[in-house]
Structures are given as structure tokens and as C-alpha cells.
Amino acid sequence: MTRRPHPLWMKALRWTPLFAGGLVLQNLSGCDPEVRNAVLTGIQTSLTGLITSILDAFFLSLQDVGSQTSQPIVQAVFKNISGWLA
């Protein structure tokens, strides 16, 4: 089964949060330095926690070699990530 290409608006919609975050960060330059530092620290902490959780889950699935589900999960992750980044 071949995969149907997504319309352009769906691809643009995937990148919208990144662009919105960039606009918000650019507008923080006029804020009070304490507020700006608190916001940036919160964003950094949440992104670090999210990425750490994703990587830990991925490597835990790789360690579970004896299970029947480890390989299909890893293949599904790679398939979906390549689709998201396309």
C-alpha cells in the first residue's frame, strides 16, 4: 500500500507550533529580564524533560530484545519520524 502525499497545508500545519514559538521568543526581548529568564527556563526545563522521556522510552524498547513487540515498535517510530520530518 503506497502512502498518499499530504496536502501542503497539512505539512505547514505541522511546523506552526515551531514558528509560533519563535515569534513568542522574539517578543520576549522587550520584557523584564526576570520574566524573560523565568519563561526561558521553563521552556528549557519542559523541552529537556520531554526529549529525555522520549529517548528513555526508545532505548528501553531497544533493550527489550526478547519481546515480540520491540522490533515493530522501533520500525514504527522510524517510519513516523521520517513522515513528520518530511
C-alpha positions as CSV (number, residue, x, y, z in Angstrom):
1,M,0.0,0.0,0.0
2,T,1.5,3.3,-1.1
3,R,1.2,6.3,1.1
4,R,-0.7,9.2,-0.3
5,P,1.2,12.5,-0.1
6,H,-0.2,15.1,2.3
7,P,-1.5,18.4,1.1
8,L,0.8,21.4,1.6
9,W,-1.4,22.9,4.2
10,M,-1.1,19.8,6.4
11,K,2.7,20.0,6.2
12,A,2.6,23.7,7.0
13,L,0.3,22.9,10.0
14,R,3.0,20.6,11.5
15,W,5.5,23.4,11.6
16,T,3.1,26.1,13.0
17,P,4.0,25.5,16.7
18,L,7.7,26.0,15.9
19,F,7.1,29.2,14.1
20,A,4.7,30.5,16.8
21,G,7.3,29.7,19.5
22,G,9.9,31.6,17.5
23,L,7.7,34.6,17.4
24,V,7.0,34.5,21.1
25,L,10.7,34.2,21.9
26,Q,11.5,37.2,19.6
27,N,8.9,39.3,21.5
28,L,10.5,38.5,24.9
29,S,13.3,40.9,24.2
30,G,11.2,43.8,25.4
31,C,10.2,42.1,28.6
32,D,11.5,42.5,32.1
33,P,14.7,40.4,32.3
34,E,13.4,38.4,35.3
35,V,10.2,37.5,33.5
36,R,12.2,36.6,30.3
37,N,14.6,34.4,32.3
38,A,11.7,32.6,34.1
39,V,9.9,31.9,30.8
40,L,13.0,30.7,29.0
41,T,14.0,28.5,32.0
42,G,10.5,27.0,32.0
43,I,10.7,26.2,28.3
44,Q,14.1,24.7,28.6
45,T,13.1,22.5,31.5
46,S,10.0,21.3,29.8
47,L,11.7,20.5,26.5
48,T,14.6,18.8,28.3
49,G,12.1,16.6,30.2
50,L,10.2,15.8,27.0
51,I,13.2,14.8,25.0
52,T,14.7,12.8,27.9
53,S,11.4,10.9,28.2
54,I,11.2,10.1,24.5
55,L,14.9,8.9,24.4
56,D,14.5,6.8,27.5
57,A,11.4,5.1,26.1
58,F,13.1,4.5,22.8
59,F,16.2,2.9,24.4
60,L,14.0,0.8,26.7
61,S,12.2,-0.6,23.7
62,L,15.6,-1.4,22.1
63,Q,16.7,-3.2,25.3
64,D,13.6,-5.4,25.3
65,V,15.1,-7.7,22.5
66,G,13.4,-10.9,23.7
67,S,9.9,-9.4,23.3
68,Q,7.9,-9.8,20.1
69,T,6.9,-6.1,20.2
70,S,10.4,-4.5,20.3
71,Q,11.2,-4.5,16.6
72,P,7.8,-3.4,15.2
73,I,7.7,-0.5,17.7
74,V,11.2,0.7,16.6
75,Q,10.2,0.3,12.9
76,A,7.0,2.2,13.5
77,V,8.9,5.0,15.3
78,F,11.4,5.4,12.5
79,K,8.6,5.3,9.9
80,N,6.5,8.0,11.7
81,I,9.5,10.3,12.5
82,S,10.6,10.3,8.8
83,G,7.0,11.2,7.9
84,W,6.9,14.0,10.4
85,L,10.2,15.5,9.2
86,A,9.3,15.3,5.5
